[in-house]
């Protein structure tokens, strides 16, 4: 907005006068107030001061981070909305508390540890070696001094040491992982009867006075939204690719910097036959299952088809694929299974392997050794990536050039012709819809609607392309009169009454079931057709009913003893009376493959919870004194 005003009045006496005033204020502020700012105290944390300059730097860094995150969606109002000033201060307070706690625990970061971390930082290396020139260049590009960066690295290392101390004995057990996995992935099936509002519409009667009253109460629902039309210039990086040359040195540097992404772990491809048995099974049951497994193992040893035997005898869902588990790396299966699988040679068959799920027979079909793809294997991929990156920079520079040279009071279509580029024009669209044909434009519609007619945006990146928009026409929002939307209002009011009648009928139906009426008999008496869902998990949605978190939560509390909920479920489709039918346990093969990820997620959640509780306890027991208020806009 400020840039637009400056463009508009660039030659006026008012702007010249304002620039003069700003210059005077600037001189007086930095000539007089700089010394006092150095001494400004924002807060004390257990007697340690947080200074004004320190706070301002933390605040600016936080604003920059959010600007980078939100990109074109960012606007200055978000500073107040996200309360970034308070967040910046809270971050500094937390850092003080953590540093003080570290000192009490005897935890510190030495200068040599900080230096080692910086020297091993991948971004500062060329051919695997630290490069001072790159270090200084990257810091300069990010407006950071070596002292600031080293302080941030020291704080980061201190935080890691603290977390290692706090989390040293906070792992998760296999049972915890299994319970968490089961909670997320177990499934149930429901029977249901649906009461559709449209089936009750014929019995609904409406009159003009009721429609008028309904319209007055819901008038805002019929508001005609503001619509705008925009002109825009599109700058596609693809059109700049022919002007890009990628050198061998750049390719080599990119490969070395991203070497980890080209490495492939040791993997095996296996089939298995599972004879399911609980971990705590009785001795008699164990002997019976083991005997059956040994009989099948004997057939495998004689050369019978492994896949066929798996399809016939396995308890695992992979039986439908002949027991095929595909390729997997270490950490994906239970330890006992994994230890055997990774020690078999290609084509070998294991003896019986006992895991918490039962007895397994394992056949290894293929082995992929750990390796790193060579530069030649990924060279074309790297060239494409570097070319596109350079082309994007050229397109960005072109876009900035167009914006910087653009006079304020000019139509974008006229200016585009002067620049030798094409300006396109959208159709009218509301704030709730994107600009037709532009990927990702739904992210910026709010910003476009904040512009006045004739105002132009800065350069915006969307979907890998760059755009400049100008509002060329606007149709303002307004409330229509009832006569203009009468049919729509009547339809909505009829649907509203029908939905109420459907919900009342469902409530009566559920009451009859709870009083002992058999499910199928009651449905037959009412002329309804009961249906069944497929199995679904807590992640939903429920087949034929929809994504309904409230119903899902209720349904998973039901069981064979209490199969009926307390009330019908109502959504936009209608009213539903449900009945619990069946539970389906987890897929053991999927659990083995996903166990590592679920374990890591569970550990991370536990660590975060413990850390937040610890930090909250530090805050409760600390003496925190606020000296200078920080709330307000920037």
PELIN-V281944 format. One line per field, one symbol per residue. phi: phi as a letter, one per 20 degrees, with the letter a starting at -180 (. if undefined). burial: + if it has 24 or more other ideal C-beta (glycine too) atoms within 12 Angstrom, else -. A space follows every 10 residues. Layout:
phi = ???
burial = ???
This chain:
phi = .fffffffdg deffffffff fgfffgffff fdefffffef debdclneed eggfffffff fffffffffe lfefbfffff felfffffff ffffffffff ffffemebde fffffffffe fgfedclncf cfffgfffff felcegffff ffffffffff ffffffdgdd ecegffffff ffgfdfcccd ebcddegffd ffeedccfff fffffffcgf fdfeffcccc dbdddeggfd ffedcdefff fffffffdgg fdecffccdc dbcddfbffd ffgfffffff ffffffffff feofffffff fedfeegfgf dmnfdmebdf nedfgfffgf gedeegnfce ffdecfepdc ddceebcdff bdffgffdgf ffgfffffff ffffffffff ffffefffeb ffffffffem ceddceefbe fecffgndfn fffdfffffe eegnfceffc dblnddccdb fdabdffbef egfecgffff ffffffffff ffffffffff ffffeoffgf fffffemddf cceffbdffl fegmdpecgf fgffffeebf fcedffbfdc cfeqdcddbf dadcfeefff fffdgfffff ffffffffff ffffffffff eedddedcfc fpef
burial = ---+--+--- ---------- ---------- ---------- -++-+---++ ++-++++++- +++--+---- -++++---+- -+-+++++++ ++++++++++ ++------+- ---+--++-- ++-+------ ----+---+- --------++ -++++-+++- +++--+---- -+-+--++-+ ++--++++++ +++++++--+ -----+---- +--++----- -+---+++++ +++++++--+ ---+-+---- +-+++++--- ------++++ +++++++--- --------++ -++--++--+ -----++-++ --+++++++- -+++++-++- -+++-+++-+ ++-+---+++ -+++++++++ +++++-+--- -------+-- -++--+++-+ ++-+++-++- -++--+-+-- ++--++--+- +-++++--++ +---+--+-- +--++++++- +--+++++++ ++--++++++ ++-+------ ----+---++ -++++++++- +++-+++-++ --+-----+- -++--+-+-+ --+--+++-+ -+-++--+-- ++-+++-+-- --+++--+++ +-++++++++ +----+++++ ++++++-++- -+---++--+ +--++--+-- ---+-----+ ----
